[in-house]
Amino acid sequence: MKHTRTAFALSLAIGMAVLATAPAAVAQQSIDKVNGSISAEAGQSYGDLETVNGSIRIDDGARVRDAGTVNGAIRAGTDIQVDSLSTVNGGIRVAENARIAGDVSTVNGGIFIDRGGDIGGNVETVNGSIGLVDTDLAGGIETVSGDVTVGAGSHVRGGIRYHKPGMRWFSMKRSTPRVIIGPDARVDGELVFEHEVNLHVHRSAQIGQVTGATAVRFDGATP
C-alpha cells in the first residue's frame, strides 16, 4: 500500500509539472498565415510570426523570434524582445525600450523606433522614411530615397548609406531626401550618399566622414 501511494504521488507530481509547463510550450509556437493578421499577446513568448496579407501586432512585453509580413504593417508595444522585424509593403513602428537582436527592414514603408531602443543589426528601407529616438543601433542605416532622422540621443555605430536608384534599388520617390542628425546624436562610420540629399547636422551631434553631401549645421530642436 505504501508503494502504491508513493507511485500515485509521483504520477500526480509529474502530471502537475506537465500542466504547469504546457502553456509556455503552446505560447512559444510559430504562427504562419497567408491571409490574416497576427497578434502576439502581452508578456507571452512565440516562435516565428509570418503572414502574407495581414498586419502583425506585438503587445507589451511579448517575446518573438522573427516577425515578417509582405502586405501589412508591424506594430510593437513597449519592452518587446524580438530577433528581427521585416515587411515589404507596410510600415514598422516600435514603442519604447525594445530589444531587437537583428535587422529591421521594409521596402515600401517607414520605420520608427521610439526611446530606449536597442537594435543589434541594421535598419533598412528602400522608399520609406526612418526615424530613431534615443536608440542604440549596432549596425548601420541603408536606404535609397527615404528621409532619415537620427533623433536626439541616438547612436548609430555602422554609418549611413544612400544607394543610387537602379535595377537593384528602384525608387519611386522624386523629391530630394532629407537627412537629420539631431541633438546629442552620434553616427560612427562613414555617411555615404550616392545621390543628392539634404544633410542637416546639429551642432552637438558627432558624425563620421561624409561622402557625396555637404553637412549643414543647425541649432535648436529641428533644422
N, C-alpha and C positions, 0 to 999 in steps of 0.2 A: 504493500500500500504506500509506504514511504517513497519507493522508487517511482510509483505511478504519479504521486503528487509532484515529485521533482521534475519528471518529464513534462507534465502538464504546465508547470510554471515556466519551464524553459521554452516550451512551444508558444505560450502566451507572450513571453518577453520578446521572442523573435517576431511574432506577428505584430506586436505593437511597434517594434522598430521599423518593420517594413511599411506600416501605415504612416509612421512619422516621416519617413523619407520619400514616400510616394509623391506628395505634392511637389516637392523640389524637382523630382525626376521629370514629372509632367511639365512643370513650368519651364524647364530648360530645352524643351523640344523645339525644333525648327518649324517655321510656318512658310509654306510655299503656295502661292496662288497665281492664277492667270488674270482673272477679273475679280477685283475686290480689294478693299482697304484692309490694313492690318493694324492692330493696336497691341502694344506691349504695356501691360498693367504696371502701375506704380509698385516699385520695390521687388518685382519679380525678375527671374533670370530666364533668358531664352538663348536658343541657338541662332541660326540664320533666319532673318526675316526677308522674304523675297516675294515681289509681286510684279506683274507686267503692267496692268492697267488699274492703278489704285494708289492711294497715298499710304504712308506709314506714320503712325504716331507712337512715340516712345514717352511714356509718362515719367514723372519724377522718380528718380532713384532706381529705375529699371536697368538691368544689365543685359546687353545684347552682343552677340558675336559680330555678325555683319548685317547691315540693313541696306537693301537696294531695291529700286523700282525703275521702270522705264518711263511710264507716263503717270507721274504723280509727284506730289511734294512729300518731304520728310520734315516732321515737326517733333522736336525733342524737348522735354522739360528739364528741370534743374537736377544736378547731381547724377546724371546718367553716366554709364560706362559702356563703351562700345568699341569694337575693333575698327570698323570703317563705316562710312555713310556714302552712298552714291545714288544718283538718279540721272536720267538723260533729259527728259522734258519736265522740269519741275524744280522748285527751289528747296533749299535746305536751311532750316532755321533752328538754332540750338540755344537753349536758355543757359543760365549761369552754372558755373562750376562743372562743366562737362569734362570727362576724361575719355579722349578718343585716341586709341593706340596707333591707328594707321592714317589713311588718307580720307579726305572729304572732297568729293568731286561731283560735278554736274556738267552738262553740255549747254543746255538752254535753260538756265535758271540761276538765280542768285544764291549766295551762301552768306549767312550771318552767324557769327559765334559771339555770344554775349560774355560778360565779365567772368574772369576766373577760368576760362577755357584752357585746356592743356591738350595739345594735338601732337602726336608722335610722328606723323607723316607729312604729306603735302596738302595744300588746298588748291584745287584746280577747277577752272571753268573754261568754256570757250566764249560764249556770248553772255554770260551772267556776271553781275557785279559781285564783289567780295568785300565783306566788312568784318573786321575784328575789333573787339573792345577788351582791353586789358587781358589779352590772350597770349599764351606762350606757344609758338609754333616751331617745332623742332626742324621741320623741313622748310620748303620754300613755297612761294605763290607763283602759279603759272596761269596765264590766260591769253586770249587773243584780243578781245575787244571790250571786255568788261571793265567798268570802273573799279578801282581798288582803294579801300580806306584801311590803313593800318592805324587803328584808333588809339586813343590815349592809353599809355602804359603797356602797349603790346610789344612783344619781342618776336621778330621773325628771324630765325637763325640761318635759313637757307637762301636768302636773297629773293628777288622778284624778277620774273622773266615774262615779257610780252612777245609772243610768237607772231611772225608775219603771216597774214592770211594766205592760204594756198590750198593745194589739193588735200593736204592732211588736216590743216586748220582752216576751216571755212567759217567766215564771219558774216553775219547779216547786218551788223551794226555799221552805220555810216558816219556817225559823229566821232570826234576825237576823244578817246578815253581820258578820264581824269584820275590821277593817282595822288592820294593824300597820305602823308606820313604825319600823324598827329602829335600832340604834346607828349613829351617824355617817351615817345615810341622809339624803337630801335630795330633796324634792319641790318643784320650781318650779311656778309657775302655781297656779290655783285647785283646791281639793278640794271638789267639788260633790256633795252627796248628796240625791237626790230622794226618798229614803225612809229609814227608820231603819237606822242601822248603829252598831256599837260601835267607836269610833275610839281607838286607843292609840298614843301618840307617845313615843318615847324622849327623854329629856332632852337627849341630844346631837344629836338629829335636827333638821333645819330643814325647815319646810313653809311653803307659801303661805297665802293666805286660805282659811278654811273656811266653807262654807255648808251648813246643814242637819244639822250634827252638832256635838258638843262634844268636843274633844280631851282625853283623859285621859293625863297624863304618867306615865311609869314609868321605873324604874331596872332594871339587870340585863339579862340576855340576852333575856328574854321577859316579857310583862306578868304 
